[in-house]
Amino acid sequence: MTIATRIELDVSALAPPEPLDRALDALAVLNRGEYLAFLHYREPFPLYQTAAEGGFRHRVLERDDGKFEIRFWYADDDAVTAEFESL
């Protein structure tokens, strides 16, 4: 089993539009075999469509600390997709 590399970005203390800007910057340099763990106090609904248009999939997790963890990875990265589907 391949283990994807986690790239964490916690924007929960930032005001709009900084979280969106930071997420887009992070996605621009994300590599296959990696995923972006985007941490925020709410779901960033506008980001989902933009990321999908850029070729990314996502999965939303609600954490015990009240934050949302949204994991983004390349849609065509079969190894990372398989890893998340096995959870």
N, C-alpha and C positions, 0 to 999 in steps of 0.2 A: 504494500500500500504506500502510495506517495503521500508525504506530508507537505501541505502547502505552507508557504511562508506567510506569516501574519504581519501586516503593516498596520499599526494602530494609529488612528487619528481621533483624538478626543477634542471635540469642538463644543462641548456642553456649556462652557462658560463664555462663549462668544455670542455677540449680537449679530443679527442679520445685516448684511448679506455674507458676512465673513465665513460662516460654516459652509455655505454653498461654494464660495470661491475656493476655500481650502480643499474641499472634496474634489472639485474639478481639477485643481492642480495635482492632487495626489493620484487621481485616476489617469492623468496624462502621462505619468511616469511609471505606472504599475506594469509589471512584467507578468508573463505567463508563469504559472507556478506560484504566484503570490495572490493574496487577496487583501483588500482594504477593509479593516474593521473600523467602521465609522461610528463613533460614539456621540450621541446627542440626547438632549432631554425630550425631544419629540421626533416623530417621523418626518423626514424631509421629503414630502411628497413631490415637490417640483424636481428634485434630483433624480427620482426614479426614471422618468421619461427621458431626461437628458442622458443618463447613464445607458439606458437601453439603446438609444440612438447611436451611442458610441461603441456599442458591441458588448456591453456588460450585462450580467445577470446580478440579482441581489437576493438576499435572504434576510429577513428581519427577526431579531431575537429580543425579547423583553428581559432585561436583567433584573436581579434582585435589588440593585441599588437605584432602580427607577429610571435608568437610562435605557435607550434603545441602542442596540448594536446592529448595525446594518452592514452585512458583509457583501462586498462587491468583488466580482472576478470576471474575467473574459468569458463570454458565452461559449466560445469555441475551445475553451481549455477543459478538455474532457477529464483530465486527472483531478482538477479542483472540483469540477461538477460532481464527479463520482464520490469524492471525499465528503462533500456536503450532503449528498443523497444518502450516504450510509449512516448519517447521524440519527 
